[in-house]
Amino acid sequence: MKAIRFAANAALLLSLLPAFAWAQSSTDAPGASSDQWQFRIAPNLWAAGLDGTSRVGGASETRVDASFSDITEVLDMGFMTALEARRGPWGIVGDVFYVNLGEKTQPLQNDLGRVDASIKNTIFHLAVAYRVAESASGHVDVLGGARYSEVESELKLPSSTTYPDGVRVKGSDDWVDAIVGLRGVHRFNDKWAANGYVDVGLGGDDSSWQAMAGIEYVISHTTQVEFGYRYLSQDYDSAKFAYEMDTAGPFLGMSFWF
């Protein structure tokens, strides 16, 4: 049934996206003093596709091969923003992520009526960063922290000949991963820089890792734009929800310092 497959694929997508935002740009505000507090807010977009398998509840595994355009067709609302506070070599990095996917579709058996499927996902990241190397041309930070993920899915069928009382199936799952990572920046000049990021996570996931590379451009003293490519691999399995998935695609974001 199309709606059930949607629910499985959407739940998978939601649990994979959020690790991105707090991993991005580690460039400080241009000209900022290291003994002053610096704050950053960074809204961003990751145009990712999915390739792998997923399972919701006791259902059989579903093969997932979806482009970014496939995903946007069922997007009701989404929000993703990174936050950072830095003073001297230390930094605190946070991330808030929310997305709501929904679809109303007609199953193969017409007497069942319309099927409503929805997925909601909320993610929080919190990590501490420490600068282990710095020069005029760039710097390197190590990070350690946690990622909390919660997925809620719902499938509703109206009253019909087959199901006189209708059907409502609702489930949720959540998990926490410990994450350690490394990020760095190399400045070509006062306008352009390259950055990279890699991390590994264990705990809620059986295993996970991600890598990212990007280019930053300084628009003004307080504003930067960044674009690049990111790859994420995760493997999670529980009685409620499972996936083994690779997610990859280009990203675009902006950083506002104050």
C-alpha positions as a printed Julia matrix, in Angstrom:
258×3 Matrix{Float64}:
   0.0    0.0    0.0
   1.4    3.38  -1.03
   0.64   5.13   2.26
   2.37   2.45   4.33
   5.44   2.65   2.13
   5.36   6.44   2.47
   5.29   6.15   6.27
   8.29   3.81   6.29
  10.33   5.93   3.88
   9.46   9.23   5.55
  10.33   7.99   9.05
  13.7    6.94   7.72
  14.37  10.31   6.12
  13.52  12.2    9.31
  15.94  10.29  11.47
  18.82  10.85   9.07
  18.74  14.55   8.27
  19.45  16.39  11.52
  23.11  15.6   12.17
  24.03  18.11   9.48
  23.41  21.62  10.76
  25.73  21.73  13.76
  28.52  20.13  11.71
  28.75  22.96   9.25
  30.93  26.08   9.11
  33.5   26.47  11.87
  34.82  29.83  10.66
  34.68  32.52  13.34
  33.18  35.94  12.78
  35.67  37.89  10.63
  37.86  40.11  12.78
  36.39  38.93  16.09
  38.6   38.95  19.17
  39.26  35.56  20.78
  38.53  36.89  24.29
  35.04  38.07  23.35
  31.91  35.95  23.15
  30.85  35.24  19.56
  27.38  33.94  18.66
  26.21  32.36  15.42
  22.83  31.39  13.95
  22.89  29.38  10.72
  19.69  28.4    8.85
  20.46  25.83   6.17
  19.12  23.4    3.57
  20.41  19.93   2.68
  19.13  18.64  -0.7
  19.74  14.98   0.14
  18.71  11.74  -1.52
  18.33   8.34   0.18
  19.59   4.86  -0.7
  19.09   1.82   1.56
  16.44  -0.17   3.44
  13.96   0.66   6.24
  11.37  -1.06   8.43
   8.55   0.31  10.6
   7.27  -1.99  13.37
   6.92  -5.64  12.42
   6.53  -4.93   8.71
   9.0   -6.3    6.19
  11.96  -4.2    5.08
  11.27  -1.57   2.41
  13.81  -0.61  -0.21
  14.32   3.17  -0.32
  15.74   4.97  -3.36
  14.45   8.56  -3.28
  15.76  11.81  -4.74
  15.4   15.18  -3.02
  12.55  16.13  -5.4
  10.64  12.99  -4.31
  10.92  14.07  -0.68
   9.73  17.66  -1.23
   6.44  16.38  -2.7
   5.29  15.25   0.78
   6.81  18.05   2.89
   4.23  19.94   5.01
   6.66  21.96   7.15
  10.34  21.94   8.01
  12.75  23.94  10.15
  16.5   23.49  10.69
  18.88  25.96  12.35
  22.3   25.68  13.97
  23.41  27.79  16.95
  26.91  28.36  18.34
  28.55  30.33  21.15
  32.35  30.66  21.26
  34.95  32.28  23.48
  38.66  31.58  23.18
  39.35  27.94  22.28
  36.01  26.68  23.63
  32.64  26.57  21.92
  29.13  25.27  22.56
  27.26  24.06  19.48
  23.53  23.35  19.31
  20.99  22.42  16.68
  17.19  22.47  16.45
  15.44  20.44  13.76
  11.74  19.84  13.05
   9.97  18.42  10.02
   6.42  17.26   9.26
   5.69  15.07   6.24
   2.17  14.1    5.2
   0.36  12.39   2.35
  -3.24  11.58   1.5
  -3.55   8.77  -1.01
  -5.92   6.14  -2.41
  -5.04   2.48  -1.71
  -5.45  -0.24  -4.29
  -8.68  -1.47  -2.66
 -11.09   1.38  -3.46
 -13.56   0.37  -0.71
 -10.98   1.34   1.92
 -11.29   5.0    1.03
  -8.56   7.61   1.45
  -5.47   6.86   3.53
  -3.82   9.64   5.59
  -0.18   9.14   6.59
   2.03  11.55   8.52
   5.49  11.62  10.07
   6.78  14.16  12.6
  10.37  14.37  13.76
  12.11  16.56  16.35
  15.9   16.53  16.84
  18.2   18.24  19.34
  22.0   18.38  19.2
  24.37  19.66  21.85
  28.17  19.46  21.64
  31.3   21.06  23.08
  34.05  22.15  20.66
  37.69  22.76  21.54
  40.25  24.39  19.2
  43.36  22.21  19.09
  45.26  24.07  16.35
  45.11  27.58  14.88
  47.14  29.73  12.5
  46.61  32.68  10.19
  45.43  30.35   7.44
  42.96  28.22   9.42
  42.15  26.11  12.46
  41.03  22.66  13.67
  38.37  21.85  16.32
  37.48  18.59  18.06
  33.86  18.05  19.16
  32.06  15.77  21.57
  28.39  15.63  22.46
  25.04  13.92  21.93
  22.21  13.79  19.42
  18.61  13.04  20.51
  16.11  11.89  17.85
  12.35  11.34  18.15
  10.14  10.02  15.33
   6.33   9.88  15.46
   4.29   8.25  12.68
   0.55   7.89  12.17
  -1.57   6.03   9.6
  -5.36   6.58   9.43
  -8.03   4.86   7.33
 -11.64   6.11   7.45
 -14.65   3.91   8.15
 -15.24   1.53   5.23
 -16.78  -1.81   4.28
 -13.53  -3.58   5.15
 -12.96  -1.61   8.4
 -16.32  -0.33   9.74
 -14.64   1.41  12.7
 -11.77   2.75  10.62
  -8.1    2.18  11.4
  -5.62   4.36  13.29
  -2.07   3.16  13.76
   0.29   5.43  15.7
   3.82   4.76  16.87
   6.98   6.54  17.96
  10.62   5.82  18.71
  13.51   7.81  20.14
  17.22   7.27  20.74
  20.39   9.06  21.81
  23.81   8.86  20.15
  27.15   9.94  21.61
  29.12  11.77  18.88
  32.81  12.66  18.51
  34.02  14.68  15.56
  36.7   16.8   13.93
  36.21  19.95  11.85
  38.6   22.39  10.24
  38.9   25.44   8.01
  41.6   26.55   5.56
  41.43  30.22   4.48
  42.57  31.13   0.98
  42.12  34.88   1.6
  39.83  37.21   3.55
  36.82  36.19   1.43
  37.16  32.49   0.58
  37.76  29.41   2.72
  37.37  25.62   2.51
  36.03  23.53   5.39
  35.7   19.86   6.26
  33.98  17.77   8.91
  33.92  14.1    9.96
  32.29  12.32  12.92
  31.37   8.88  14.27
  28.43   8.06  16.53
  27.49   5.15  18.79
  24.76   4.49  21.33
  21.24   4.57  19.93
  22.58   3.68  16.48
  24.36   0.38  15.9
  26.86   2.57  14.01
  26.95   5.88  12.17
  29.45   8.18  10.49
  29.39  11.25   8.28
  31.72  13.41   6.23
  31.31  16.85   4.7
  33.33  19.27   2.56
  32.36  22.83   1.65
  33.37  26.28   0.47
  32.65  29.44   2.46
  32.35  33.01   1.18
  32.39  36.06   3.49
  29.69  38.51   2.44
  30.22  40.98   5.26
  31.69  41.27   8.75
  28.75  39.34  10.18
  27.46  37.21   7.28
  28.82  34.17   5.45
  27.38  31.81   2.85
  28.46  28.18   2.47
  27.86  25.41  -0.06
  29.25  21.91  -0.45
  28.49  18.19  -0.28
  27.73  15.85   2.6
  27.53  12.06   3.04
  25.88  10.32   6.01
  25.69   6.59   6.79
  23.56   5.2    9.65
  22.51   1.75  10.88
  19.73   1.57  13.51
  17.55  -1.36  14.59
  14.81  -1.69  17.24
  11.44  -3.41  17.53
   9.71  -0.16  16.49
  11.93   1.14  13.71
  14.98   0.09  11.7
  17.07   1.37   8.83
  20.37   0.89   7.1
  20.78   3.94   4.91
  23.2    6.18   3.03
  22.13   9.8    2.6
  24.03  12.21   0.37
  23.6   15.47  -1.51
  24.61  19.14  -1.83
  23.89  21.68   0.9
  23.52  25.46   1.13
  23.54  27.57   4.29
  24.2   31.0    5.76
  25.87  32.06   9.02
  25.02  35.25  10.89
  27.47  36.31  13.61
  26.86  38.84  16.36
